[in-house]
Amino acid sequence: MSIVLSTGGVHYVAIDADATVTLAAAVTGKKIRVLGYATSAESAGCTCQLRSVTTETALTGAYVLGNNGVLVAPVHGIGYAETPAGEALELVVSAGAIQGTLVYQYVV
């Protein structure tokens, strides 16, 4: 099996959301590859999910974080999810608020 690691510029974005928010803008002809993230819910907990904006394609399952819950995906060159080409990346947050950091890159 051949493993292709990500190459190219890496971008970081702070997460501070209590509703749906765009984390990375769309770039024509490019996908957004999620390389890692670290998040924590506020005291009330929350549910969150990564998805593409235009087609609303779910890129992850819905994560349910309890009070002060933490979700970490260490940075990995293969990545955890990718948007379809030309679509922005958003975080859908319901029933609470979340803070953290997302690491991503644009790929062909």
N, C-alpha and C positions, 0 to 999 in steps of 0.2 A: 504494500500500500504506500502510495506517495502522499506526503503531507506538504501542502503549500502554505508557508507562513506569510503573514501580511508584510507588505513593504510599502514605503511611502510615508507621507507626513501623518503625524498623529495629532489629534485634536482633543482638547479637554473642555468639558462644560460643567458648570456648577448646576446642581439640581436643587430647586426650592419651589415646590409646587403643592397646591391643594386642589388642583383641577387639571384638565388636559393641557399640556404645554409642548410646544415644538422645541426639541433639543438640538437638532442639526438641520440646517437648510438643505433643500434639494439642489443637486447639481446635475445639469443635463448629461445623460449618458453614464452617470456614475451611481454606484450603490453605496450605502453607508453601512460599514461593517462595525458592529459593536465589539470592541476588544476587551472591555471590562467595566465594572461599576462597583461602587460602594454606596449604600444608602442606609438611612435609618428613618423610621417613622416617629412622628411626634407621640406624645403620651397617649393619644386616643387610638393609635394604630391606623392602618390604611390598607387599601388594596391597590396594586399598581401593575401595569402591563406596558411593554414596549410594542409599538406598532408603526406601520408606515402610514403617512397622512392621506394620500390621494385615494388609495384603494382600501384603506383601513384594514390592511392585512396584519393579523396578530403575529408578532415576531417571537413572543414568549407567552407562556401561560400567565394567568392572573396570579400574582404573588400576594398572599395575605400576610401582612405583618402585624403582629400584636403590639401592645403598648411598648413603645421604645424598641420595637423589633429592628433587627439589622439584616440586610441582605448584601452579600459580597460575592462578586464574580471576579477573581483576580485577573489582571491583564494577561491575555493569551493571544499569541500571534495568529492562530486559526480563527479566532473570533467566536462569538456566541450566537450572533444573528446578523442578517443582512436585509436591508430594505430592497424592494425591486428597484431597478435602475431609474433614476430621475425622480425619486420620491424622497420627501423629507422624513425625518424620524421624530416620533412624538412619544411622550409618556402620558398614559392615561392613569389618573389618580382619582380614586373615589373613597368616600367615607374616611377622610382624614388628610394628613399632610405628610410630605416626605422631603428630606434633604439628602444631599450627597454629591457624588461626582461620577461622570460618565466619560469613558475614553473611547474614541472612535476614529475611523479614517474613511476617506473616500477611495473606492476601488472600482476598477472597470469590470 
